[in-house]
Amino acid sequence: QKEVEQNSGPLSVPEGAIASLNCTYSDRGSQSFFWYRQYSGKSPELIMFIYSNGDKEDGRFTAQLNKASQYVSLLIRDSQPSDSATYLCAVNLRGSASKIIFGSGTRLSIRP
Amino acid sequence: EAGVAQSPRYKIIEKRQSVAFWCNPISGHATLYWYQQILGQGPKLLIQFQNNGVVDDSQLPKDRFSAERLKGVDSTLKIQPAKLEDSAVYLCASREYTGSYGYTFGSGTRLTVV
């Protein structure tokens, strides 16, 4: 079982709609969770992080965490063509190394 | 605040040659990471430094890869000899300390082994 799993997509969403990206993780002791956006040919850029169960909102982005189900999601409201990118879910594993493990990413395409 | 600096941006080498990448983290960031990102995959951690000490190198192919972080600041990652499957983007990231929020990535070095 992969430590962080995402649907690779592509996920196609019409402009103005809500894009929903999902991620599951295997380490029940994980404590912090991140969403990175990566445009083609560019390095990943942190857009959201969440620590507590529930929702965290930042502008058009909402991160949702359910630790009991080991599930993290990212909602993008009013999707724009500029949101077209690969979205990487990342989990900070417990332990002294405190390293961040990435999923393989979901490719999102916003169609005009 | 200056970002994470990496060089070179691109490198093309023949298999069995050697190559080195350089990274300078954000000033004051104690933790430095090297990741390998193969096309279509997520970044895979190769090695983590805390100051100038190695914290985790469990995923580093030590028969061909080596890394150092002298004086706890900049770092180099070396591959010798390179294989075709080493073709990837090598990303350097830093964070202020292990409990801080996420990473800041450099622009990466795209390596092509032919």
Interface residues (C-beta under 8 A of the other chain):
Chain A: V4 S8 S32 F34 Y36 K42 S43 P44 E45 L46 F49 L88 A90 S96 A97 S98 K99 I100 I101 F102 G103 S104 G105
Chain B: Y33 Y35 G40 Q41 G42 P43 K44 L45 Q48 V55 D56 V89 L91 T98 G99 Y101 G102 Y103 T104 F105 G106 S107 G108
